[in-house]
Amino acid sequence: MELVVFLQEIVQQFGLGELTALPQRVSGGYMHRMYKVETLAGVYALKLLNPVIMKRPNAMKNFRRAEKLERILQENGIPVIPALEKDGLKMQCLNGQYYYFFNWCDGSVMEWHEIDLLHCKTAGNLLAKIHRIPCGEGRTYSNQEVRETFGYDKGPVVWNGQESVNREGGAFYGKEGMIYEDWDGYIELAAEACPEMERELAESRNLLWQAQREYNAAVKSAPNVRCICNGDMDSKNVLWKGYEPYVIDLECLDYGNPFTEMFQLALNWSGAAVFEFEYAHFAWFIREYCQVYGEVSVDWKALSGVGYYWLDWLAYNVRRSLGIECCDEEERWLGIREAQKTLRRIRYYASIREEVIDWLVRVVLH
């Protein structure tokens, strides 16, 4: 009941009147919490932003940048469900709880078995249109360097021998504030805090270090190109009305490399996340993307290392499972489940990577 009262206060603060039905928790959110709220003014989606995430030093800056890019996508005709504004601001706050409101959309998220070739073609088309939006000095791309390396790419390190870093919570924090993931540190911490996580991480230890190095090498090998990137346009963040897409959850919008994001999303829309990779879906996504975007000149074998992009999500959920970065027990158990699932995804991609690249070069691009 306390939650309902609080949500009523949020609705009134935003100027939407009284609730006309009990708020409904919407499933599918793995970081923030979403509710369907019905008021005298209409039906809305309310996103309560994760308090732990909002405490990160760069959180507010990242959200503000995403809001600015969201407006640019709207201006360029990209079908998105944007956050609503009050007094010129999208993000609002009540009693320390940050939140967004959205108009409710009756579209559907496609289940994995429902995604067909046309969905993949449409998603590839849409991503290419986002990447072609002019940025920087009015150009589609610029020579400004975009490097999104992850973690510590030199393998296990001697903790006491690193003057430039401080160990805390299974990671190294450099002088510049960048996090260098330390998988051995996580395994050590999990031995007491979460034994089931310790076993799974230990079994995949060598793969995790190798995947981290290969991911970083792939990012560095990509052409030095800059564009607006969605950051999270996997299938759960696109609503469909028939074959009309509407992109949601845009708080990850940022500038990045188009080719790394394209390859990652092609894998996602092709079923790699559920261990059922569909080569035809992969082909349609990439062919359509290249058709709309234009020339894509990359070393595909080198680029394939970005398929380990799940490492970032894994590290975050390991921290949640260990109680390092979570707000309650419900979130800690969500972290355990997501970490276990993500480890499987990383192992699965490692098992199909060579075949995927061989097939891509031989079939899709010729």
Disulfide bonds with the S-S distance in Angstrom:
none
